[in-house]
């Protein structure tokens, strides 16, 4: 009998040890996409955007590269600020597994 019948995909990802990595990758991908969309709406080149962020073009390229996980919250915040925006983050109850023991 299949032990995963009736469980969620998230439960499977947790069981396989992939949930947190996959979730972080998805968040990065969404933020990179949103930043690219806002840049396009404002007709901002990468060079101009990097200048607004007071950073290098290569740092902006890393931010926009959805496969590069090495971007800091500080860099993301600079990008949002350069676009006249901010990033909101919240801690929410974890419904995927029991919390770590105290």
C-alpha positions as CSV (number, residue, x, y, z in Angstrom):
1,X,0.0,0.0,0.0
2,X,1.2,3.5,-0.9
3,X,2.1,5.4,2.3
4,X,1.5,8.8,0.6
5,X,-2.1,8.2,-0.3
6,X,-4.1,11.0,1.3
7,X,-1.1,13.1,2.2
8,X,-0.3,16.4,0.7
9,X,2.6,17.2,-1.7
10,X,4.1,19.4,1.0
11,X,4.0,16.5,3.4
12,X,5.9,14.4,0.9
13,X,8.5,17.2,0.4
14,X,9.0,17.5,4.1
15,X,9.4,13.7,4.4
16,X,12.0,13.7,1.6
17,X,13.9,16.6,3.2
18,X,13.2,18.9,0.3
19,X,10.5,21.3,1.6
20,X,12.6,24.1,2.9
21,X,15.0,24.2,-0.1
22,X,12.1,24.1,-2.5
23,X,10.2,26.8,-0.6
24,X,13.2,29.1,-0.5
25,X,13.8,28.6,-4.3
26,X,10.1,29.4,-5.0
27,X,10.2,32.6,-2.9
28,X,13.4,33.8,-4.7
29,X,11.9,33.0,-8.1
30,X,8.8,35.0,-7.3
31,X,10.7,38.0,-6.0
32,X,13.1,38.0,-9.0
33,X,10.1,37.9,-11.3
34,X,8.3,40.7,-9.5
35,X,11.4,42.9,-9.6
36,X,11.9,42.2,-13.3
37,X,8.2,43.1,-13.9
38,X,8.5,46.4,-12.0
39,X,11.7,47.3,-13.9
40,X,9.9,46.7,-17.2
41,X,6.9,48.8,-16.2
42,X,9.3,51.6,-15.3
43,X,11.5,51.1,-18.4
44,X,14.5,50.6,-16.1
45,X,17.6,49.0,-17.6
46,X,19.7,46.7,-15.4
47,X,22.5,49.4,-15.4
48,X,20.1,52.1,-14.2
49,X,18.5,49.7,-11.6
50,X,22.0,48.8,-10.3
51,X,22.8,52.5,-10.0
52,X,19.6,53.1,-8.0
53,X,20.5,50.3,-5.7
54,X,24.1,51.6,-5.3
55,X,25.4,48.2,-6.3
56,X,27.0,46.5,-9.3
57,X,25.3,45.2,-12.3
58,X,26.6,41.7,-11.4
59,X,25.0,41.9,-8.0
60,X,21.7,42.8,-9.7
61,X,22.2,39.9,-12.2
62,X,22.5,37.5,-9.2
63,X,19.3,38.9,-7.7
64,X,17.5,38.4,-10.9
65,X,18.9,34.9,-11.5
66,X,16.2,32.7,-10.0
67,X,18.7,29.8,-9.7
68,X,21.2,31.7,-7.6
69,X,20.2,31.3,-3.9
70,X,23.0,33.6,-2.6
71,X,21.1,36.8,-2.5
72,X,20.8,38.6,0.8
73,X,17.7,40.2,2.3
74,X,19.6,43.5,2.2
75,X,20.0,43.2,-1.6
76,X,16.3,42.4,-2.0
77,X,15.4,45.3,0.2
78,X,17.6,47.6,-1.9
79,X,15.9,46.5,-5.1
80,X,12.5,47.0,-3.6
81,X,13.5,50.5,-2.4
82,X,14.9,51.4,-5.8
83,X,11.5,50.6,-7.2
84,X,9.6,52.7,-4.6
85,X,8.4,49.5,-2.9
86,X,9.2,47.4,0.2
87,X,9.2,43.7,1.0
88,X,6.8,42.2,3.6
89,X,7.5,39.0,5.3
90,X,5.5,37.2,8.0
91,X,6.0,34.2,10.2
92,X,3.0,31.9,10.0
93,X,2.2,28.6,11.8
94,X,3.8,25.6,10.2
95,X,1.2,23.1,9.1
96,X,3.6,20.7,7.4
97,X,5.1,19.0,10.4
98,X,5.5,19.2,14.2
99,X,7.7,22.0,15.5
100,X,11.2,21.2,16.5
101,X,11.6,20.1,20.1
102,X,12.4,22.9,22.6
